[in-house]
Each structure stands twice: as C-alpha cells, then as structure tokens.
Amino acid sequence: MHIIKNFFTALSVLMVFPLLLTAQQQEQVDQISHVSLRSCNIKMDIPDVFTYDESQYAYIYTGAAASISAEELLGTQFSFLKKIMTKSTLEQQQMKVSETTVLRTKSGLDAILYTTSLSVVSKDGQTTTEFERLIFICGNDQKSALVNIQYPMVTKKLLGDVLRACLLSIEL
C-alpha cells in the first residue's frame, strides 16, 4: 500500500511540474522592453529573453529556438511593398500561408501580417520540426519595415500572442 501511495505522489509531482515550468517560462517571456533594434532604425517591444546575435543579425531566444529579425526599407513606400509582397508571391516561394491579417500598429502605420508554416528537417534527417513564421510588413509613404519572426509550433502557446503584440508596437 505504501508503494502505491508513493507512486501516486510521484505521479502527481510529475504532472504538476511541467505546468509550473510553463508558467515560469510565460512569466519570463512576458517581461518586455521597448528597444531600438540594433540592425536598423526601428523601435519595437521585444521580450527580454531575446538577445541580439551579431552573426545572425537577429534577436534569438535560444531556450525556444525562436528568432526576430527586422529590416528597414528606406525609400520603399508601403503601398508598393504590399503590391509586391502578397500571399500569392509567398506561396510561389514554397511558403504555406495560413492567414493574412490587415492591421494598424499602435503608432498608426498600415501593416499586413502573413502567418506561414514550414518544416525543418534535422541534419541527420531523422526528425522534422514544424515552425510558424510571422512575416510582418508595415510602413508609410517614406519607408517601410519587414519583420520576420519564427518559432517552433510547440512553443506557439508560449510565444505566439506575445510576439504578435510586439509587432504592433513597431515605430519607424
């Protein structure tokens, strides 16, 4: 009887521990700073767990294999960018576009968010990891921005909504 009681106690701890870990990770991801991106003249909110990696020109969250990269497109009007970057042109590049959302940022910029998915095969070819990629374009008559965010699908509950909200904080 004592063994069965210990088994159920251990089982309850094992079931609760992942929930505590997820809550702790969510708390860390929810800590956000408004920063000037190091790769360009764009400001936006980024979770503090992301650090800038010079070799990749991107903000990386190594704990979740997630990244944020941004490019300022000086002299490129948003009206031009949205004509050339469409669901159709993305699909011609073998991307699976699951959603297209027309938005307005907090600073009043017109924006479009393309939600895409991709599969990455490991180097040994044994496993495949599904990723979600957010392709975000925004801008005005003088300049535009292109922001790419990608994260493994298994981290979508942890990162998805937080990173979408960060996109809306962008300032050019």
Phi, psi and omega in degrees: 000319180298321180295319180295319179298315178296322179299312181292327176296313179297320179297319179295322178297316180296328180283326182278326184305313178300327178293320177294319179298317179296319179297319179295316179297319180297320179298319179293318181292328181287349177278110190237144175237144175271115187233157168273119183296138185288339185271350184193184181266052180242139174246140175196162176285138176221134176303141183297342180286349178270134176236151183282134178245110182303323184290336181251355183051043184209159172269130188237138170247094186296331180295343181230007182054042181247153180215155175228123174230149183219149179222129176271132182248084181295137179077003179254113180288144179299323181299324177288316183299318182288341175284325183267339179251097183235171176304319181297315181292327177292319179293331176294340178264022177067024175266143176263105180271118181263338183203142173235125183234126175270129186226174169226131181286168178299332180271005175091009179280141172289145184208157173226135177244121175256125176259120183234168176226154178209157178248134178243124180268137179296162181302324180276356177076007185274330183229155177235134178245130178273131178241152169251136177240130175257120177250115188241125175240142178206166178163194180217204182282345182258324183204165181223173177221148175235121180238131176245129175233134175221147180205153177296144180303330180294344179257008184302317179297326181282318190251330190309301183293322180298314182289325175299318179295324178298322179301324182287349180272358187299140176229134177260000000 
